[in-house]
Amino acid sequence: MKIDRIRSLYVRAEWDYHEPLGEAHLSRPASIYPELAADPAWPLDTAGGPPYTTTAHFLLIDTDDGGSGICGPVDAEDIAIIQRHFADLLIGEDPHAIERIWDKMYRVAIHGRKGSQMMALSKVDLALWDLKGKLLGAPVYQLLGGPSRDSIRAYASMLGFSVAPDKVIERTRHFLAQGFTAFKWFLPCAPKDGEAGIRRNLAVIRAAREAAGPDADLMFDAWSSWNVPYTLRMIELSRDYRPYWFEEPVLADLIPQYAELRREARGVFISGGEHEYTRWGVKALLDARAVDILQADVTWAGGISEMQKICALASANAIPLIPHHGGWASTHLIASQTVTACPMQEWLIQHGRHANVFYRDKLIPVDGHIPLPAAPGLNMDLAANVEIVEERALNS
């Protein structure tokens, strides 16, 4: 059995979603420039209201005996990179030899060790694991050594929701009633916003704690927009509200500054690593003692093959790994690890619901937990009502 074809599908579906989309303002690294300060638009046209017509790309890897692995949604940029750099490498390979294929791709993409090429490589790796699970008739977490539990505690990631304090209270209470016991809000202000911005950030933190009650975990994302003095001040001012962690407070390359914050935070965790790639990038973070919580992304950092190595590194350093986003791929990875190694999964509410439109097997938390799937593979197969607009061969 050999890999004999690499394909992409461009698909379309209808999303009958009736909550606000992209209503929040949040600080981002580029926000220091006024012309770049606007929040990014949703990746679909929302002008006409629901149901929304939405499109996506999916990657497929086929074998000569009829097997097929799938990964998606993926970006158009992923598809272009896979076609240019990776597709022909896969032809004729044993689909079970994922480690060999990963190493071939990594060595060919030596100038793409981080960023877009590694993100595209990750999608190939995930499609290969989906294929392997289907060939062996097992969910991928079983192939990785799991399951370690029946379901995974999820935290409600509130990207896209308004950060007006009354809305923070309303939405936090709404998802608390659905069984979530941990929440992450995205803070709107950075050093450029001065004292008024600090007060606005604190209003979000105060509202989240008021709504969540004393027992829930609360996390706050600065999206790489702060500096060390600002972060330390936010930590001190927010102590009464007991934040669990502050996420990506400074730019990803400022590893010594992460380490300084971790030393000085005193009881509030510093998390990061979503914008780091491969075991070598993560090792630099861990060697510097830069984070309390590691957040590498299974769809960016090298796929499941590489994330197994990253999990081992984190465990050896007694640092919990709570992956950044990742959807079904994160579910399978986390389910293969111990509860102490990977204690939670991020459930990005709006983006997760959007991805579910395309899936046959919907990722839906129940009482604040994600049940483990039973189907072979990674659960990214297309729903029956998804329309295939275009199919394209990526290999020569």
Secondary structure, DSSP 8 states (H G I E B T S, - for coil): --EEEEEEEEEEEEE---S--S------GGGGSGGG-S----SS--TT-SSEEEEEEEEEEEETTS-EEEEEEE-HHHHHHIIIIIHHHHTT--TT-HHHHHHHHHHHTGGGSSSHHHHHHHHHHHHHHHHHHHHHTSBHHHHTT--S-SEEEEEEE-TTS--SHHHHHHHHHHHHHTT--EEEEE----GGGHHHHHHHHHHHHHHHHHHH-SSSEEEEE-TT---HHHHHHHHHHHGGG--SEEE--S-TT-HHHHHHHHHHSSSSEEEE-TT--HHHHHHHHHHTT--SEE---TTTTTHHHHHHHHHHHHHHTT--B--SS-HHHHHHHHHTS-TTTS--EEEEHHHHHHHHTTBSS----BTTEEE---SSBTS--B-TT-EEEEEEE---
